[in-house]
Amino acid sequence: MSKKRHSPDSQPAKINPFMTLPEHGLSAEQIRESLSQFKQRDLSWRNGRVFAYVYDAGPEAEAVIKEAFTQYLSENALDPTTFPSTMQMERQIVRITAGLLHGDQQVVGNVTTGGTESLILAVKTARDWAWANRPEISHPEMILSRTAHASFHKAAHYLGVKLVIVPFDEESYRTSPEAMREAITDNTVLLVASAPNYSHGVVDDITGIAALAQEHNILCHVDACIGGFQLTFMRQVGYDVPPFDFAVPGVTSISADLHKYAYAAKGASVLLHRHKNLRRYQMYGSISTTAYAIPNPTMLSTKSGGPLAAAWAILHYMGQDGYQRIVRQVMGATEKLIAGIDAHPDLYVLGQPDMSIFAIGSHSMNVFQLADVMKENGWLLQPQFSKTATPQPNIHITLSHSNVPHVDAFLDDLSQAVEETKSLPPLNVAIVKQQVDSLLKTLPPAEAATALYQLAGVEGSQLPNGLALINTILSILPPPIAEELLMQYFNDLYT
Ligand SMILES: Cc1ncc(COP(=O)(O)O)c(C=O)c1O
């Protein structure tokens, strides 16, 4: 039977406005062209101007992970009896990561699809551990501060664990162990610490928090999703890194993402437990259906062997000296960037970051406007919400290998962007707050939502060119209202 195909010319496929499946398959060339065309709308990270989302160790490393990924594209890591090589790679990745994080032979773990999955599983482990060992607890609670990652909030939502949020120190951005101590109840099952937190790059007092967990016979998870690998190699090249891993007594689990500072392909993180008796509560198994047996250590069942193979490949391609080389470069560039920003009369760095991620604030302008001006010049900086009594706009930088050669250009453009921002009509947080508060006070919730969208300049799913006003409004709104607006917007967007 002959297959009918569109002529294999190099014309990209016309985008079908009704998004129906084409009657006849497209040629490989047309598909390649179409995908390249789609990408033209994306911000290009290849020029080192994107300070988030992408961790790229250079073209040779990229070729290595691509090849490994495609070699294992179709192997299904669901079933290690059919594909034992996937389990072998996973075991090796886990042992390597445990060794780097001062874990002994008792430490066990698994590769998950990312930081979020690792954190959800860390919370599930604590909940199920409590079900088994503390049956008197009917409503388990975990304690964290607002500097911990949103994945813990998601885990609480999915798993029915109560979030108990304690203050963080507004000078150092560290979670306070004393505040945690006061918040512990008979229902507490887990204390959460970050190494470091994403927003400010600050490592919590892990020793203090883990000791508290040990004293109360509860679990302590260290979220080293972003810092696990970077802090380890910083320590190896002589940086003074605060204690954060299994060397600290009382730490019961650690997450460390391979697809961040280990420069693996996306879809790879490691979740480690101090011993197998704890990991037991991470597991899920079912033989309750008419189909096959499900013994799942992680959340997914079917999963491509691609991310596993790519992670195995990059760890072995880089080796310790490869990571050490990159860490030296990244930290050199970070120090230059922080010094340049701190020397700028209009800007400052928040707190004292422990690695290559940090936040920028300003006393003389709304830095959400600065982020918009920088974005027009192709630089991506992430707006952040301060969660302090008075909202303080700040913008986040994650500096990784691909940004290193562009630090001087960045500092030059940042200075120019500051001047341009100062020449714009100012976006005053206090004035926007008055407008928002008045809408919330005078209108019923549904009308207030419409009025807030209008105030923010959102028309249907169309966003305004600059996002400064939207971000300012989001930073002011009480989180439940802001979250509802975000979910409504995204519910409309994906249609
Ligand atoms: C500290 C921390 N934890 C968890 C996550 C979530 O990771 P992912 O986006 O891989 O799910 C991140 C992401 O940046 C993070 O920085």
The ligand as an SDF file (V2000), in Angstrom:
LIG
                    3D

 16 16  0  0  0  0  0  0  0  0999 V2000
   14.6370   25.2630   45.0130 C   0  0  0  0  0  0  0  0  0  0  0  0
   13.7370   24.6940   43.9430 C   0  0  0  0  0  0  0  0  0  0  0  0
   12.9150   23.6710   44.2480 N   0  0  0  0  0  0  0  0  0  0  0  0
   12.0960   23.1190   43.3490 C   0  0  0  0  0  0  0  0  0  0  0  0
   12.0420   23.5880   42.0490 C   0  0  0  0  0  0  0  0  0  0  0  0
   11.0910   22.9770   41.0700 C   0  0  0  0  0  0  0  0  0  0  0  0
   11.7970   22.3160   40.0660 O   0  0  0  0  0  0  0  0  0  0  0  0
   11.1440   21.8940   38.6540 P   0  0  0  0  0  0  0  0  0  0  0  0
   10.8560   23.1560   37.9250 O   0  0  0  0  0  0  0  0  0  0  0  0
   12.2180   21.0500   38.0510 O   0  0  0  0  0  0  0  0  0  0  0  0
    9.9080   21.1080   38.9190 O   0  0  0  0  0  0  0  0  0  0  0  0
   12.8820   24.6550   41.6920 C   0  0  0  0  0  0  0  0  0  0  0  0
   12.8390   25.2160   40.3460 C   0  0  0  0  0  0  0  0  0  0  0  0
   13.5030   26.1640   40.0180 O   0  0  0  0  0  0  0  0  0  0  0  0
   13.7400   25.2140   42.6650 C   0  0  0  0  0  0  0  0  0  0  0  0
   14.5700   26.2240   42.3760 O   0  0  0  0  0  0  0  0  0  0  0  0
  1  2  1  0
  2  3  1  0
  2 15  2  0
  3  4  2  0
  4  5  1  0
  5  6  1  0
  5 12  2  0
  6  7  1  0
  7  8  1  0
  8  9  2  0
  8 10  1  0
  8 11  1  0
 12 13  1  0
 12 15  1  0
 13 14  2  0
 15 16  1  0
M  END
$$$$
